[in-house]
């Protein structure tokens, strides 16, 4: 297991930079120090924080919600859920195809059409927070009642919607990069994501992969990405779930468990992710981006909706 110093360097190269980042954004210290905490410490901190966080009066799960919650707790991953309605999927796909994307690691490239990456060094084309938030049906998806209920039960309090994102993965690349390698997410001490496939995903078009049970396992708890061989040696090949599904399908996942988006082989894939956190991370805007409708809970939506 990695040492304290090694885990600290996941995000903090030195203390001077740590304090600089703290001044830049008050959310950074908790985010930067999170890899230092082991699983037991993270769980204890989460329970304490949840005890003092807002809760829904009379909260209770129905049978469907309880089943999703139990799957998430046991495996770190739920079963695939029924695809979005065809009109919702069509609206969202048309929206994302109408907007240019960017490569945050190569800002000099500017924006480009979703299916025309300017260089083979670009593995993934990303959208901004506001572009994702303004997609048709997006706010309703963020506030799916079943997911919010699972989140409150899983976190022990009302969730905070954080770190929304959508991105294309491009085929024909030789090397997996970033989220295309097995990793744990250190965004919050306790959280999960809803992943939506917005294109058909088979074994050659970039399926999501997850190591079942690794969300409650300290093996390879180093804060670093891992090779396939290291994951197989630690957890066994049988623990790796490969998720193929038609467009519109979705699932929930505790992203502290090891996961990755497989490098696509033959066609681009579009994935949408919505994260439900115990507290805000710096992976969301510093100020809300859009007006909130009265229908939606102000606490849950506070990072994106005024």
N, C-alpha and C positions, 0 to 999 in steps of 0.2 A: 504494500500500500504506500502511496506517495506520502512524503513528509509534509509537515505544516508549511515549510518554506516553499516546497514545490507546488502545493495546492494554492498558496497565496499568489504565486507568480502566474497562475492561470489568467488573472486579470490585473494584478498589481505588480509592475516591474520594479517599483521602488516606492517608498513612503512619500517622497515628494510628489510623485504623480498621483498617488492616492488622495492627498489633501487638495491638490489642484482639481481633481475630478469632483471631490466633495463640494468645492466652492462653485463649480460649474452647474451641478444639479444635486439637490439634497437627497435624491433617490439613489445616487451612485454608491455611497458607502455600504449600504445593505447589499446591493447588487455585487459589488466588487469583492466583498468578504464572504459571500455565500459559499464559494467552493472550499473555503477553509473548514466549514462545519461538516462533520460526519452525519450519516443518516439519522442516528439517534438524537443528535443535537438539533438537527433540522426539525424532526418530529416534535420534540419537546418545545422548541421555540414556537412552532406552528400552533400547537394546542394552547399555549399560553396566550398568544396573540388573538386566536379565534375567540377565546373566552371573553375578551373585551371588545369584540367587533360586533357590528349590527347584525341582527337576526330577524327573520320573518315571524311575526306573531302566529302561534298555532301551526307552525310548520310541520308538514308530514308528507312523506313520499307515497305516491300511489304504486301499484304493483309494477308497472313498466319502469318507472323511475328507480324503484328499489332494485330491480334486476340489473339495470345499467350500473348503478352504484356498486353492487356486489361484484360484478365483473371487473369494474375498474379497480376496486380494492384488491381483488384476488390476483388478477393477471396483469394489471396495469393497462389493460386494453379491453375495449368492449367489442362485441360482434359488430359486423356491418349493419347499418340501419338502412331502411328503404330509401331509394333515391328521391331527391327533390322532385316536385312536380315538373313536368316537361317545360311548362311555360316559364317557371322560375329559372330553371337551368339555362334555357335559351336566352333569357334576358341577361343573365349574369355573364354568360360566355360572349354574347355580342358586345356587352359593355367593355369587358377586358380586352377583346380583340380590337376595339376602337381606340385604345389609349396606348401611347408609346410606353416602353419599359426602360429600365436603366440597370447598369451593372455598378453597384455601389463600390466595388473594388477597383473599378476603372472609370472614375468620374469624368476623365478627359474625353471619354467616348460620347458623352451626352446621352440623349434618349434615342431609341430606335424602335422600329416596328416589331411587334411581338415575335414574328416568325423570321426576322432578318437580323440576327445578331451580327455585329460588324466584324467580329473576330472569333476564331475558334478557341481563344482563351476565355471567352465568356461562356460559362456553363449554365448560368441562371439569369433570367430577366425578371427584375422585381418591380412592383408597383409601390407608390408612396402610401402612407397611412390614409391621406385624404382621398386618394383615388379609390382605395379599397372601400372606405367608409361610404362613399357616394355611389357605389355599385347598387343597382336595383336589388331590393329585398335584403340588403346586407344587414340593416339595423334589426329587422325582424329575425334574421338568422342568429344574430348576436344574442337576442333576447328569447330564444326558443325556451318555452316554459319548462320542458322536460330537462333540458341541459342546465338551466338555472337551478332547478330543484336538485339535480344530482350534484351540482357544484356546492350548494349550501350544505348538503349532507356530507360531502367529501371533505370540504374545508372546515366545517364546523361553524360557519357564519355565511352571511351574504358574500358572494364573490365580487371581485372587481374585474371588469372586462379590460384586458390589457393585450398589447402586442398582437394586433391583427395584421395579417399579411397575405398576399397572393403573389405567386411567382410561377414562371414557366421554367421547366427544365429542358435543356436542349440535347438531342441525340448526336452521335458522331464524335463525342469527346473521348480522349484517351485516358484522362485522369479524373477521378472523382474529387470534388472540392467542397469545402465547407460542410453544409448539412447533408451532402451526399456520402459522408463518412459516418460510421457509428459514433454517437456522442450522447451525453446526457445534457439536458437543458438546466442551467443554473440561473433561472430568471427570478424565481421566488422560492421560499422555503417549502411551499406546498402549492401545487397548481396542476392543471391539466389543459389539454387543448382539444378542440373539436376540429377534425380534419375533414374537408370536403373535396372529393375528386370532381373537378369540373370538366375533365375529359375522361374517356374510357381508358382504363389502366389494366394492361395484361403484364405478363412476366417480362416483356421486352420494352415496355414504355414507361419505365421508372416507377415500379411499385414501391410503396412504403414498406419498410421492414422494422419489426419491433422484437426485442428480446423479452419474452413473457416472463414476468416475475422479477425482472431486474430493477424495478422501481423500489423494491424492498430488499435489495441485495447490495452489500458494500464492495463486492468484487470490482476491481478496476475503477475504484472511486478516486480518480486522480484529477478530474477536471479536463482531461485531454481526450481528443478523438482517438478511436481505436480501430485497428485493422480488422477485417473479417476474421483472419486467423486468430487474433487475440480473443475476439468474442467467442468464437467456436471453442477455443481451448478452455476458456473460463466457464462458459454456460452450456456448451454442447450445441450442435447444429439443430437438434430437435426443438430447442427453445426459441429459435428464430421464426417468427410469423411473417410470411410474405402476403401482403394484402392486395389482391387484384379485385377489381369491381367495375361495373359500368359507371359512366358519368352520372354525377348527382349523388352517389353513395357517400356515406359519412360514418365516422366512428369517433369515439373519445379515447384519449390516451394520456396517462400520466407520463409526462415527458422527462421526468427524472430517470425513467427507464431508458436503456440504450435504444436508439432508433436512428433511421436514416432514410433518405429518399434515394432509391437505387438510381444509378446513372442510366438514363434512357438510352436505348439502342437504336430504335427505328423511327420514333416520332416524338414531338414535344408533348409534355404533359403539364397541365395547369392544376395547381393545388391551392386551396384556400385554407387558412388556419386562423382560429380564434382562441385566444388563451384566457382562462379563468383563474385569477390569482387571489391569494390571500391579502395582498397589499400591492400598491403600484410599483412598477419597475421603471427604469429609464428607457424601456423599449416601447414607450408610448409618448405622445406629444406632451409638452409642458403645459399646454392650455388646450381646452376642448376645441374641436374643430367645427361642430355643427350644433344647431339648436335641437333641443330634446323635446319630443312630443310627450304630453302628460301620461300617456300609456306606459312609458318605460321608467323603471325605477331610477331615481337620480343618483343613488349611491353606486349601484352596479355599473351605470353608464358614465360616471363622472369624469373619466379620463378622455372621453371622446365627444360627449354631448353636453352642452351647456344647460 
